């Protein structure tokens, strides 16, 4: 029974991930185009498996190194509510 309830959560989690991805893409394209490069780096960092703390502390994924203050401004200005 417990295994069955865990399996039932998988579709809900996937739906939340897809909704969050759509939200981020919408913010990149329409809401905050100036923050696009920073948000893309954060997206790659977070979805690449790095911890949230590492991504927000370093703000440098795959060689791009904007200032941490730039990341913080963009993340607070352009954030999405990604709660499933």
Backbone as a chain_set.jsonl record, in Angstrom:
{"seq": "XXXXXXXXXXXXXXXXXXXXXXXXXXXXXXXXXXXXXXXXXXXXXXXXXXXXXXXXXXXXXXXXXXXXXXXXXXXXXXXXXXXX", "coords": {"N": [[0.822, -1.194, 0.0], [1.919, 1.256, 0.826], [3.93, 1.578, -1.072], [2.387, 1.904, -3.35], [1.165, 4.396, -2.869], [3.362, 6.071, -3.003], [4.046, 5.793, -5.68], [1.867, 7.025, -6.827], [2.392, 9.683, -6.411], [4.287, 10.421, -8.281], [3.266, 11.293, -10.916], [2.138, 13.749, -10.098], [4.353, 15.19, -9.174], [5.842, 15.366, -11.543], [4.092, 16.933, -13.063], [4.247, 19.312, -11.621], [6.955, 19.991, -12.083], [6.943, 20.421, -14.864], [5.153, 22.592, -15.017], [6.614, 24.498, -13.625], [8.842, 24.751, -15.302], [7.584, 25.849, -17.563], [6.781, 28.272, -16.462], [9.268, 29.483, -15.881], [10.324, 29.682, -18.483], [8.45, 31.419, -19.623], [8.906, 33.72, -18.081], [11.524, 34.277, -18.864], [11.193, 34.849, -21.578], [9.206, 36.883, -21.716], [8.757, 38.286, -19.263], [11.205, 39.037, -17.969], [13.437, 39.73, -19.816], [16.036, 40.844, -19.732], [17.279, 39.494, -17.722], [17.683, 37.022, -18.72], [20.17, 35.559, -19.484], [21.33, 35.123, -16.917], [19.295, 33.745, -15.535], [19.127, 31.492, -17.141], [21.592, 30.285, -16.638], [21.266, 29.694, -13.935], [19.122, 27.942, -14.118], [20.253, 25.791, -15.591], [22.178, 25.021, -13.756], [20.655, 24.255, -11.462], [18.892, 22.282, -12.519], [20.763, 20.58, -13.411], [21.571, 19.033, -11.376], [23.028, 20.077, -9.286], [23.267, 21.353, -5.936], [20.851, 23.576, -4.471], [21.921, 25.526, -2.772], [24.607, 25.629, -3.611], [24.299, 26.547, -6.256], [23.092, 29.096, -5.904], [24.937, 30.352, -4.309], [27.34, 30.394, -5.727], [26.73, 30.991, -8.402], [27.683, 30.316, -10.946], [27.572, 28.509, -13.554], [28.754, 26.154, -15.767], [30.913, 27.713, -16.72], [30.066, 30.408, -17.074], [30.216, 33.449, -15.365], [28.582, 35.582, -13.817], [28.22, 38.444, -11.615], [27.503, 37.793, -8.184], [25.64, 39.495, -7.051], [24.193, 40.3, -9.301], [22.908, 37.918, -9.97], [21.333, 37.546, -7.668], [19.639, 39.8, -7.784], [18.228, 39.306, -10.179], [17.053, 36.82, -9.625], [15.345, 37.454, -7.526], [13.713, 39.395, -8.671], [12.591, 38.153, -10.909], [11.396, 35.774, -10.19], [9.609, 32.646, -10.111], [6.658, 31.12, -8.892], [6.956, 28.031, -8.035], [5.423, 25.95, -6.933], [3.996, 22.853, -6.542]], "CA": [[0.0, 0.0, 0.0], [2.795, 2.424, 0.908], [4.592, 1.698, -2.368], [1.392, 2.403, -4.283], [0.96, 5.825, -2.638], [4.549, 6.758, -3.516], [3.934, 5.806, -7.138], [0.824, 7.979, -7.195], [2.955, 11.03, -6.34], [5.165, 10.695, -9.42], [2.646, 12.182, -11.902], [1.968, 15.087, -9.531], [5.665, 15.84, -9.166], [6.179, 15.688, -12.935], [3.249, 18.054, -13.454], [4.837, 20.495, -11.001], [8.199, 20.319, -12.789], [6.586, 20.986, -16.17], [4.57, 23.91, -14.792], [7.713, 25.376, -13.238], [9.624, 24.999, -16.512], [6.81, 26.794, -18.372], [6.843, 29.565, -15.787], [10.605, 30.044, -16.096], [10.451, 30.059, -19.892], [7.626, 32.61, -19.823], [9.616, 34.854, -17.468], [12.686, 34.576, -19.699], [10.783, 35.411, -22.861], [8.375, 38.07, -21.636], [8.785, 39.025, -18.008], [12.516, 39.54, -17.56], [14.434, 39.359, -20.833], [17.397, 41.262, -19.378], [17.825, 38.498, -16.799], [17.731, 35.742, -19.414], [21.422, 34.797, -19.324], [21.526, 34.726, -15.522], [18.316, 32.712, -15.203], [19.502, 30.267, -17.86], [22.683, 29.651, -15.896], [20.7, 29.132, -12.715], [18.313, 26.801, -14.532], [21.159, 24.68, -15.914], [22.825, 24.595, -12.518], [19.692, 23.557, -10.616], [18.394, 21.079, -13.174], [21.896, 19.706, -13.674], [21.801, 18.189, -10.219], [23.747, 20.76, -8.206], [22.391, 21.77, -4.848], [20.368, 24.955, -4.558], [22.882, 26.385, -2.077], [25.777, 25.808, -4.471], [23.94, 27.371, -7.417], [22.842, 30.484, -5.525], [26.138, 30.924, -3.686], [28.41, 30.593, -6.697], [26.155, 31.612, -9.6], [28.558, 30.115, -12.099], [27.386, 27.178, -14.095], [29.331, 25.928, -17.094], [31.86, 28.729, -17.144], [29.572, 31.784, -17.01], [30.384, 33.923, -13.992], [28.11, 36.93, -13.491], [28.369, 38.784, -10.207], [26.471, 37.22, -7.331], [24.582, 40.498, -6.881], [23.342, 40.229, -10.495], [22.065, 36.73, -9.808], [20.345, 37.779, -6.617], [18.645, 40.751, -8.297], [17.378, 38.647, -11.165], [16.268, 35.756, -9.015], [14.261, 38.029, -6.726], [12.825, 40.145, -9.562], [11.983, 37.325, -11.955], [11.116, 34.429, -9.683], [8.337, 31.986, -10.35], [6.177, 30.297, -7.792], [6.983, 26.683, -8.603], [4.854, 25.033, -5.957], [3.063, 21.925, -7.204]], "C": [[0.865, 1.257, 0.0], [3.505, 2.664, -0.422], [3.643, 2.291, -3.4], [1.19, 3.906, -4.105], [2.162, 6.631, -3.121], [4.499, 6.848, -5.027], [2.887, 6.807, -7.61], [1.349, 9.408, -7.175], [3.779, 11.399, -7.567], [4.5, 11.586, -10.464], [2.455, 13.605, -11.385], [3.279, 15.861, -9.517], [6.058, 16.253, -10.578], [5.357, 16.867, -13.437], [3.797, 19.353, -12.879], [6.105, 20.936, -11.696], [7.892, 20.966, -14.13], [5.986, 22.376, -16.024], [5.656, 24.914, -14.431], [8.559, 25.73, -14.455], [8.909, 26.01, -17.41], [6.86, 28.19, -17.779], [8.189, 30.234, -16.034], [10.775, 30.493, -17.542], [9.639, 31.311, -20.204], [8.322, 33.845, -19.266], [10.826, 35.249, -18.304], [12.274, 35.303, -20.966], [10.041, 36.73, -22.74], [8.587, 38.919, -20.399], [10.099, 39.699, -17.689], [13.577, 39.222, -18.604], [15.861, 39.769, -20.479], [18.069, 40.275, -18.432], [17.972, 37.134, -17.454], [19.013, 34.963, -19.216], [21.649, 34.297, -17.897], [20.567, 33.602, -15.152], [18.623, 31.405, -15.918], [20.624, 29.538, -17.145], [22.155, 28.984, -14.629], [19.883, 27.882, -13.036], [19.191, 25.59, -14.82], [21.809, 24.126, -14.658], [21.865, 23.753, -11.674], [19.225, 22.257, -11.241], [19.517, 20.125, -13.53], [22.264, 18.842, -12.483], [22.578, 18.847, -9.095], [22.76, 21.188, -7.126], [21.996, 23.231, -5.027], [21.365, 25.912, -3.916], [24.103, 26.66, -2.949], [25.453, 26.744, -5.637], [23.75, 28.833, -7.033], [24.064, 31.137, -4.902], [27.189, 31.267, -4.733], [27.937, 31.299, -7.958], [27.073, 31.469, -10.799], [28.413, 28.692, -12.609], [27.957, 27.132, -15.501], [30.147, 27.114, -17.592], [31.375, 30.161, -17.104], [29.641, 32.283, -15.584], [29.902, 35.358, -13.833], [28.339, 37.199, -12.007], [27.221, 38.168, -9.413], [25.329, 38.211, -7.129], [23.645, 40.519, -8.087], [22.388, 39.05, -10.401], [20.962, 36.98, -8.79], [19.26, 38.739, -7.071], [17.68, 40.064, -9.244], [16.51, 37.572, -10.543], [15.125, 36.33, -8.184], [13.252, 38.756, -7.608], [12.01, 39.229, -10.466], [11.543, 35.96, -11.477], [9.719, 33.945, -10.063], [7.935, 31.258, -9.078], [6.012, 28.885, -8.326], [6.501, 25.658, -7.588], [3.829, 24.165, -6.66], [1.767, 21.844, -6.435]], "O": [[0.588, 2.209, -0.73], [3.666, 3.806, -0.85], [4.058, 3.094, -4.235], [1.058, 4.625, -5.096], [2.0, 7.755, -3.597], [4.871, 7.873, -5.599], [3.021, 7.377, -8.693], [0.797, 10.268, -7.862], [3.949, 12.583, -7.858], [5.114, 12.569, -10.879], [2.595, 14.564, -12.144], [3.303, 17.054, -9.817], [6.549, 17.362, -10.79], [5.876, 17.714, -14.165], [3.815, 20.378, -13.561], [6.319, 22.133, -11.884], [8.52, 21.96, -14.493], [6.282, 23.257, -16.831], [5.62, 26.058, -14.884], [8.952, 26.884, -14.621], [9.538, 26.916, -17.954], [6.967, 29.178, -18.507], [8.244, 31.42, -16.359], [11.314, 31.57, -17.796], [10.087, 32.169, -20.965], [8.328, 34.898, -19.904], [11.122, 36.436, -18.437], [12.928, 36.26, -21.382], [10.224, 37.615, -23.576], [8.595, 40.147, -20.484], [10.11, 40.823, -17.187], [14.533, 38.508, -18.301], [16.807, 39.099, -20.893], [19.296, 40.227, -18.352], [18.358, 36.176, -16.784], [18.959, 33.8, -18.814], [22.11, 33.173, -17.696], [20.969, 32.619, -14.529], [18.403, 30.328, -15.364], [20.612, 28.31, -17.054], [22.539, 27.864, -14.292], [19.946, 26.887, -12.314], [18.908, 24.488, -14.349], [21.97, 22.915, -14.512], [22.222, 22.664, -11.225], [19.168, 21.231, -10.563], [19.261, 18.982, -13.91], [23.167, 18.01, -12.57], [22.771, 18.234, -8.045], [21.569, 21.361, -7.384], [22.712, 24.014, -5.652], [21.626, 26.989, -4.451], [24.579, 27.793, -3.017], [26.243, 27.63, -5.964], [24.198, 29.722, -7.756], [24.209, 32.358, -4.963], [27.849, 32.302, -4.643], [28.664, 32.117, -8.522], [27.222, 32.405, -11.583], [29.081, 27.78, -12.121], [27.659, 27.995, -16.326], [30.071, 27.472, -18.767], [32.203, 31.073, -17.1], [29.167, 31.603, -14.674], [30.722, 36.27, -13.724], [28.621, 36.279, -11.239], [26.105, 38.04, -9.916], [24.169, 37.806, -7.045], [22.443, 40.73, -7.932], [21.203, 39.17, -10.715], [19.798, 36.659, -9.03], [18.084, 38.524, -6.779], [16.464, 40.218, -9.128], [15.342, 37.434, -10.906], [14.042, 35.746, -8.143], [12.055, 38.734, -7.32], [10.848, 39.519, -10.751], [11.334, 35.065, -12.297], [8.799, 34.727, -10.298], [8.783, 30.837, -8.291], [5.026, 28.584, -8.999], [7.123, 24.61, -7.415], [2.904, 24.671, -7.296], [0.858, 21.116, -6.833]]}, "num_chains": 1, "name": "protein.A"}
